[in-house]
Amino acid sequence: MTTANTAGAGTTPAPAGADGQVEEVVPARHPGRWIGAVVVVVVLAAFGYKLVTLPTINYPTITHYLFAKTILSGVATTLELAILSQVIGTALGGLLAVMRLSSNPVLSAVSWLYIWFFRGTPLTVQILFWFNGMLYILPRTITLGVFGLDVYTGFTRDILTLFVAAVLALALNEAAYMAEIVRAGILSVDHGQTEAAQALGMRAGTTMRRIVLPQAMRVVIPPTGNEFISMLKNTSLVVVIGQVELLGRAAGIYSSSGAVFELLTTASLWYLAMTSVAYVGQYYLERRFARGSVRNLPPTPLQRLRTLTGGAP
């Protein structure tokens, strides 16, 4: 082993030996890592070059349709479907979670059966069922009345529109998954918290709202954010019943123009943009609900950027 009075540059000095000299520690080399990295870079570069130079791809078409009114209309419909379905699914999922944890065997059994059914059947089947299957169960016309007076009478097909069927299918399916997420969050809170609240005379509802749920949110928020990101992508499944959203708009354009790759790329870019915004929102929500549980909150992206540029954090 090579020895020197001082450690060389880039090495870690070790404690002095019996003869008073400092042993130089040479870091281990990993040539396999560098070879693997070079191979990956070469493959990616070759794939990128091939993709850019393909004569069959018209890239100006992507930029032309990226902010076209038809595509933007599809983006708006996708956001409406995702947000409305997620809000309804989260509210219903919270109710199902409380029912599942209830000491009432009927409520617990109903919640379990709901979760079992909607998690056990494909979402596409549920979408088709709500638009087509419900017409075989519901009457042809629906009458809404108050105190014996008919307020509204209309055809079931006029009420159960494409948009309504899509929201019902997405929301009811989401509720089954949110029920398990909320239940896991509630169970993560120490039972002693509930016992302490009961000892102070709090009612069960107040204890759940003011003691349990605020602490459970630290566990609930991360998977809920993932569910919303999945919801943004799952809205594309409603094309099976003819509901036109982002993918439906793109498909309508490329079916007549033949620019399949270009329009699918345009739709993918918008999906990436929406999910990226959701990622940022999830990060800040997690950071907010982490207050009180960690001593030092992780820096925000803006704070990290200021640190890298030499500014004040």
ChimeraX attribute file (.defattr): number of C-alpha atoms within 10 A of each C-alpha:
attribute: neighborCount
match mode: 1-to-1
recipient: residues
	/A:1	6
	/A:2	7
	/A:3	11
	/A:4	10
	/A:5	11
	/A:6	12
	/A:7	16
	/A:8	12
	/A:9	7
	/A:10	9
	/A:11	11
	/A:12	13
	/A:13	15
	/A:14	13
	/A:15	11
	/A:16	12
	/A:17	9
	/A:18	7
	/A:19	6
	/A:20	9
	/A:21	14
	/A:22	17
	/A:23	19
	/A:24	20
	/A:25	16
	/A:26	14
	/A:27	9
	/A:28	6
	/A:29	8
	/A:30	8
	/A:31	9
	/A:32	9
	/A:33	10
	/A:34	11
	/A:35	11
	/A:36	11
	/A:37	12
	/A:38	12
	/A:39	12
	/A:40	12
	/A:41	12
	/A:42	12
	/A:43	12
	/A:44	12
	/A:45	12
	/A:46	12
	/A:47	11
	/A:48	11
	/A:49	11
	/A:50	11
	/A:51	12
	/A:52	12
	/A:53	9
	/A:54	9
	/A:55	9
	/A:56	9
	/A:57	15
	/A:58	13
	/A:59	13
	/A:60	10
	/A:61	14
	/A:62	19
	/A:63	13
	/A:64	12
	/A:65	18
	/A:66	19
	/A:67	13
	/A:68	10
	/A:69	10
	/A:70	16
	/A:71	23
	/A:72	17
	/A:73	15
	/A:74	20
	/A:75	20
	/A:76	13
	/A:77	17
	/A:78	24
	/A:79	17
	/A:80	17
	/A:81	25
	/A:82	22
	/A:83	16
	/A:84	15
	/A:85	25
	/A:86	27
	/A:87	15
	/A:88	17
	/A:89	25
	/A:90	25
	/A:91	14
	/A:92	18
	/A:93	28
	/A:94	19
	/A:95	17
	/A:96	26
	/A:97	26
	/A:98	18
	/A:99	21
	/A:100	23
	/A:101	16
	/A:102	14
	/A:103	10
	/A:104	10
	/A:105	12
	/A:106	12
	/A:107	15
	/A:108	17
	/A:109	14
	/A:110	14
	/A:111	22
	/A:112	19
	/A:113	13
	/A:114	17
	/A:115	24
	/A:116	12
	/A:117	12
	/A:118	18
	/A:119	15
	/A:120	11
	/A:121	11
	/A:122	11
	/A:123	19
	/A:124	16
	/A:125	12
	/A:126	20
	/A:127	24
	/A:128	17
	/A:129	16
	/A:130	20
	/A:131	21
	/A:132	15
	/A:133	13
	/A:134	15
	/A:135	14
	/A:136	9
	/A:137	8
	/A:138	11
	/A:139	12
	/A:140	11
	/A:141	12
	/A:142	15
	/A:143	13
	/A:144	11
	/A:145	11
	/A:146	8
	/A:147	6
	/A:148	7
	/A:149	9
	/A:150	10
	/A:151	10
	/A:152	10
	/A:153	12
	/A:154	12
	/A:155	12
	/A:156	16
	/A:157	17
	/A:158	10
	/A:159	14
	/A:160	17
	/A:161	14
	/A:162	19
	/A:163	20
	/A:164	15
	/A:165	23
	/A:166	25
	/A:167	25
	/A:168	21
	/A:169	24
	/A:170	27
	/A:171	25
	/A:172	23
	/A:173	26
	/A:174	27
	/A:175	28
	/A:176	27
	/A:177	21
	/A:178	27
	/A:179	27
	/A:180	19
	/A:181	23
	/A:182	26
	/A:183	22
	/A:184	15
	/A:185	21
	/A:186	23
	/A:187	13
	/A:188	16
	/A:189	18
	/A:190	12
	/A:191	11
	/A:192	9
	/A:193	14
	/A:194	17
	/A:195	13
	/A:196	13
	/A:197	18
	/A:198	14
	/A:199	10
	/A:200	9
	/A:201	11
	/A:202	16
	/A:203	12
	/A:204	11
	/A:205	10
	/A:206	13
	/A:207	18
	/A:208	18
	/A:209	11
	/A:210	12
	/A:211	17
	/A:212	22
	/A:213	17
	/A:214	16
	/A:215	21
	/A:216	22
	/A:217	20
	/A:218	19
	/A:219	22
	/A:220	22
	/A:221	20
	/A:222	16
	/A:223	15
	/A:224	19
	/A:225	20
	/A:226	14
	/A:227	19
	/A:228	22
	/A:229	22
	/A:230	14
	/A:231	22
	/A:232	22
	/A:233	18
	/A:234	17
	/A:235	24
	/A:236	17
	/A:237	18
	/A:238	26
	/A:239	19
	/A:240	13
	/A:241	18
	/A:242	13
	/A:243	21
	/A:244	22
	/A:245	27
	/A:246	28
	/A:247	27
	/A:248	19
	/A:249	20
	/A:250	23
	/A:251	20
	/A:252	14
	/A:253	17
	/A:254	15
	/A:255	11
	/A:256	9
	/A:257	10
	/A:258	11
	/A:259	19
	/A:260	16
	/A:261	16
	/A:262	22
	/A:263	27
	/A:264	17
	/A:265	16
	/A:266	23
	/A:267	24
	/A:268	15
	/A:269	14
	/A:270	20
	/A:271	18
	/A:272	15
	/A:273	12
	/A:274	17
	/A:275	20
	/A:276	13
	/A:277	12
	/A:278	16
	/A:279	17
	/A:280	14
	/A:281	13
	/A:282	20
	/A:283	16
	/A:284	12
	/A:285	16
	/A:286	18
	/A:287	17
	/A:288	12
	/A:289	17
	/A:290	18
	/A:291	12
	/A:292	10
	/A:293	10
	/A:294	10
	/A:295	8
	/A:296	9
	/A:297	12
	/A:298	11
	/A:299	12
	/A:300	14
	/A:301	11
	/A:302	10
	/A:303	14
	/A:304	15
	/A:305	14
	/A:306	13
	/A:307	13
	/A:308	11
	/A:309	10
	/A:310	9
	/A:311	10
	/A:312	10
	/A:313	13
